[in-house]
Amino acid sequence: MPTSIPSALLPKRRAADVAYDTIEAMISTLALQPGSPVVEADITEHTGLGRTPVREALLRMVSIGLIVQLPRRGLQVSNIDLADHLDVIQTRRALERLIASCAARRATAPQRAAILRCGEAMVQAAERGDLDDYMLADHQLDIVVHQASQNHSAVKCVAPLIVQCRRFWYAYQHEGDVAEGARAHMHLAQGIATGNEAHAMDGANQLMDYLEHFARRIIDQ
């Protein structure tokens, strides 16, 4: 099982943040399919949270394009745009390099240890072929790296792009190679954990190369 992040390293969570994470997971894992309606009452019942935090989370998702608001039809999960996906990866590459560099420079010792554990958990999950554990460790790695970077602007910009990439991966996972993805994440984790900015940025590049090659295989079919 993937290692959990120590509670001391986790940022404080508001109810709206919890609702956002829950809905984001539903979208990225295709529990909410692209193009499907998003009903506030159903989400509230599913999350067990109040209407206010759920509504706030949904509005946030509308603002970043994960959910679209259609006249007279309400809210709907945005579609996967194959033509736009390579641009998503190109933009994410620039942000991931910046975040990796900042994290390598600014991470605390406990954060470096947690980042390395997450990378190791991804490799172990890939070896077992356990996709759920792999994706959980991936998400945990993102949380600690983003917190360690202390670059809130970059993290805010990259967050919706990560969801788009994760959703794309789930939609076409039969074409993916989790072992290759785990190696790229481990390279990134090792660079940050050792404070080597060049190594960390190279790891970010390796990860984006993996996602780009994966996307091109799908698009060129």
Residue pairs with C-beta under 8 A, 6 or more apart in sequence:
1 121
1 133
2 118
2 121
2 122
2 125
2 133
2 136
2 137
2 140
3 114
3 117
3 118
3 120
3 121
3 137
3 140
4 140
5 114
5 118
5 140
5 143
5 144
6 110
6 114
8 110
9 110
9 111
9 114
9 144
9 147
10 143
11 143
11 147
13 21
14 53
15 49
15 50
15 52
15 53
16 52
16 53
16 56
16 57
16 60
17 57
18 47
18 49
18 53
19 43
19 47
19 49
19 53
19 54
19 56
19 57
20 57
20 60
20 61
22 46
22 47
22 49
23 32
23 38
23 43
23 47
23 54
23 57
23 58
23 61
24 61
24 66
24 163
25 31
26 32
26 46
27 61
27 66
27 67
27 77
27 163
27 167
28 163
28 166
28 167
28 170
29 135
29 166
29 167
29 170
30 167
30 170
30 171
32 38
32 77
33 77
34 77
34 78
34 79
34 80
34 167
34 171
35 76
35 77
35 79
36 76
36 77
37 73
37 74
37 75
37 76
38 58
38 67
38 74
38 75
38 76
38 77
39 74
39 75
40 51
40 54
40 55
40 58
40 75
43 54
43 58
44 50
44 51
44 54
47 54
58 67
58 75
61 67
62 68
62 69
62 75
64 159
64 160
65 78
65 160
66 77
66 78
66 160
66 163
66 164
67 75
67 76
67 77
67 78
68 75
68 76
68 77
68 78
69 75
69 76
70 76
80 164
80 167
80 168
80 171
82 218
82 219
85 164
85 168
85 215
85 219
86 212
86 215
86 216
86 219
88 161
88 164
88 165
89 165
89 208
89 211
89 212
89 215
91 161
92 158
92 161
92 162
92 165
92 208
92 211
93 204
93 205
93 208
95 154
95 157
95 158
95 161
96 158
96 204
96 207
96 208
97 201
97 204
97 205
98 151
98 154
99 145
99 146
99 149
99 151
99 154
99 155
99 158
99 204
100 145
100 149
100 188
100 191
100 192
100 197
100 200
100 201
100 203
100 204
101 197
101 200
101 201
102 148
102 149
102 150
102 151
102 154
103 111
103 115
103 145
103 146
103 148
103 149
103 192
103 200
104 191
104 192
104 194
104 195
104 196
104 197
104 199
104 200
104 201
105 195
105 197
106 148
106 149
106 150
107 115
107 148
107 149
107 192
107 193
107 195
108 148
111 144
111 147
111 148
112 148
112 192
112 193
112 194
112 195
113 193
114 144
115 141
115 144
115 145
115 148
115 189
115 192
115 193
116 189
116 190
116 193
118 137
118 138
118 140
118 141
118 144
118 185
118 189
119 141
119 182
119 185
119 186
119 188
119 189
119 190
119 193
120 186
120 189
121 133
121 137
121 140
122 134
122 137
122 138
122 141
122 181
122 182
122 185
122 186
123 182
123 183
123 185
123 186
124 133
125 131
125 133
125 134
125 136
125 137
125 178
125 182
126 134
126 178
126 179
126 181
126 182
127 179
129 178
131 173
131 178
134 178
134 181
134 182
135 166
138 166
138 185
141 185
141 189
142 162
145 188
145 192
146 155
146 158
146 159
148 192
149 155
165 211
168 215
168 218
169 176
169 211
169 214
172 214
172 218
175 214
175 217
175 218
176 214
177 214
180 210
181 207
181 210
183 206
184 203
184 206
184 207
184 209
184 210
185 203
185 207
186 203
187 199
187 202
187 203
187 206
187 207
188 200
188 203
188 204
188 206
188 207
189 203
190 199
190 203
191 197
191 198
191 199
191 200
191 201
191 202
191 203
192 200
192 203
